[in-house]
Amino acid sequence: MFTSYGVPDVKMPERRGRREAGPQFESQKEGAYDWNQAIRPETNAAEMFKVNADQADAYRKLGFGAVMTLQPDGIARGTGSLVTLNTDRRENEVILVDRAATGFSFDKGSSTQDYPGSLMGSIALLRQTYLDANWNQRNPRREENLSLQAFNSQRNLPAIFEASNKLNTLRADRVGDEFGVQYIIKGAGDEYQRLPEVKATKASLILTLNYPDAYKVDDVYDATRVPLEDLKHWEMAPANAAMLAKAGVTFALSASDLKDKKKFMPNLKKAMQYGLTEEQALQALTATPAALLKAQDQVGSLKPGMVANFLVCSNRLFADDNVMLDNWVQGERYQLTEVPNDYRGVYTLQVGQQPEVKMLVSGKPEAPQLKVVRAAADTVKGTMTVTGDLATIVYAAAKGKNAGSMRLSGYYTAEGNTFRGDAELPDASMVKWTARRQEGATQAARRDSARTPRPMEIGQLTFPFASYGRTEVPKQETVLIKNATVWTSEAAGKLENTDVLLQNGKIAKVGKNLSAPSGARTVDGTGKHLTPGIIDEHSHIAISQGVNEGTQAVTSEVRVGDVIDPEDVGLYRDLAGGVVASQLLHGSANPIGGQSAIIKMRWGMDANDLKISDAPGFIKFALGENVKQSNAGERNVLRFPQSRMGVEQVFVDAFTRAKEYEKEWATYNKLSKGKQAKTEPPRRDLELEALVEILRDDRHITCHSYVQSEINMMMNVADRMGFKINTFTHILEGYKVADKMAARGINAGTFSDWWAYKNEVRDAIPYNAAIMTKVGVNVAINSDDAEMSRRLNQEAAKTVKYGGLSEDQAMRLITINPAKMLHLDSHMGSIKEGKDADVVLWNEHPLSVYAKAERTFVDGRQMFSLEEDQQLRDQMQKERLRIIQKMVSARKSGAPAQEVAARTNSHYTCDTLGEEKEEDQ
């Protein structure tokens, strides 16, 4: 159901580094097609399909009689065709359905256009394409767009979305839900790792049987480089189909992703060893794909009137000893192999004048195995080779190393079910021999697949499926923390020997000598410090496949919330540093970047569950060297802006367009329903919609900034265009403009003592945060770095030294102040009755470099503790060793193996472009 049989291969462009490749902003495809080369629904596989004898033969040998073929290129890929694998007919005769399905992905494929340059950009482009297609359908005379017309003509076809991993499966389904499309999702074999969420999509899947090879882990040092999730996936991947079937997920099986197609049937049988039944496997290869492609009236079952596609086998299709004999396609026979003679059974063997003995022939017909039983305790293995009717048998004449061999050669006569011929004894004498079959192959002799296989032993699923994952997410508890020093980040300041009760995910009570409710767990906080959970207002952890959509000057349509990675170990590490929430920001590659996501560190939950449901919308703006591409190389001089003056003009132009857009929609919405029905509605534009939200104060700006002149410029543009700036982040020259920021109510997110890492930070001073605080600006210390984010308590402590802030003020920089910046202070950021139970218990003074977070609670769930952390480490080590030993054993048994590859760090910062990692600082 997922092939590119008979269609031309996709010629992928050479992906050069951004410094070497010049930009391409517009499509180079000639004609009345879409503005973006990755949107190519006008592609039709039927128009380019050619019967290919070699490819068809390879699929027929696997047992396939028909395939769905589509050119896998681009985000909107056009239509695929259902074709038979008959190579004796012309193309027009083998195409069963010319437009069987339409294809989608998040991969822009052969497009050489810069946009999209990130996963969130691909998602935004697809969303905008759906909106443009809707608009084009309502207003066909406005634009003759052949791509959108083709897109609309395919709305009723089955839509197959190729997802590259389990998280993209969920992302694709969310796009489909937004536009009323239920995709059939071609997965990557890891769906079991997010089984509850995958089942909840209600999507049908196309499953690959491409299992990873074992790693070469004999070398102790190499073994340490293999992530735990890769070890577990090697062990559990063959169980994917069985686990999905048990959960009631509908799926078809595909040979896609297999470089060696001959592995398809062995891998399918391996899936059956892990619990997939014969019935489920057959259904996934026949009736299910036919139904998904709406071709069940032609293929997928054996009944009158159907296309004559069927197999002839020597046994049940999935039996170990089965041989596929014929593959009939459209009523024409394609012989795969001849019927093998079946010599298996129990024989009476007579060699010369020696006593009769029993000979057992078992195994597969084409590879028989032989045993000679002379007495109860005298059984020897031998070899049996049959070529045509000629047979050769060799076995030991007696027990012992020097007994010599019996060598028998002869032929088979079917009439008497007898082998006969000449034998040479160990003493070189020649005698006659016969072996007469007494009975057919017994269960013991045949050893075929009718035997119920022993269930395969595999490890447990963890959430997330990564290091430090648990078998279940911690539950909310009622917890009473007794006798701690409580840093409230409220007017009350620090409270000594105070109790805090966490109940139903909230801070229920704060006071002394509180009594524990029934069923509550009591934690002794004597000598320890309890603080609000740390909030990182500026982070780039837990983002998949690109933090910057830097291909255009304005990309307000992209959303970090679309690409949250709930399995980034940075989330767990932040919990270990007392961090309970973060704003995940777009990078700083363009003046107007993408929309941010605000999350809690709910380690183990799905990406959507990480989001704070009532968090307001934010967006990233940027100033400085990055947006004018100062470090982008000599070829990157075409994208506007190229100067700081140009940066200002980008903002003015963008908000001028946004105001016009807002006015256009306001005029339309004021019309009566009758007039609206007769009036062409404006085109929805996701980029401008986000900017209109800013004008309405429904979306807030976090602006990357460094130098005084640009900060002044940005404030003046905001005043002129009528929008507000919520936060200047970085703002290392904030001490120069703090009075102007305070007058406008602008917040400041900054570093404690960063400087000298680029030219525009040369005036940075470590007193910056303290000076802005004393002027009246709401200030937070943030990370912008995956390592610093788990040490924000130490970063805040530096303001006590540099600027003389009090300890309470320093703690506020990482708790209530960022909560205020994010407009979440009504239920986060301080220890107060009724607020979220996001607290951290430290073993000593929380501003000390020696302080450790002993327990971190998020919504009343203990998401981290030093005690459990050690348990998880021990469990991980045992699990690693268990699977590594299993891998070593598999390799000794001849299993294929792969080298351990080096893995790069995937930490993003503001400056990271594409999938480059921290090298563009």
Summary of the structure (lengths in Angstrom):
residues: 921
radius of gyration: 34.3
end to end distance: 44.7
largest distance: 114.7
contacts: 3123
relative contact order: 0.09
helix: 29%
strand: 25%
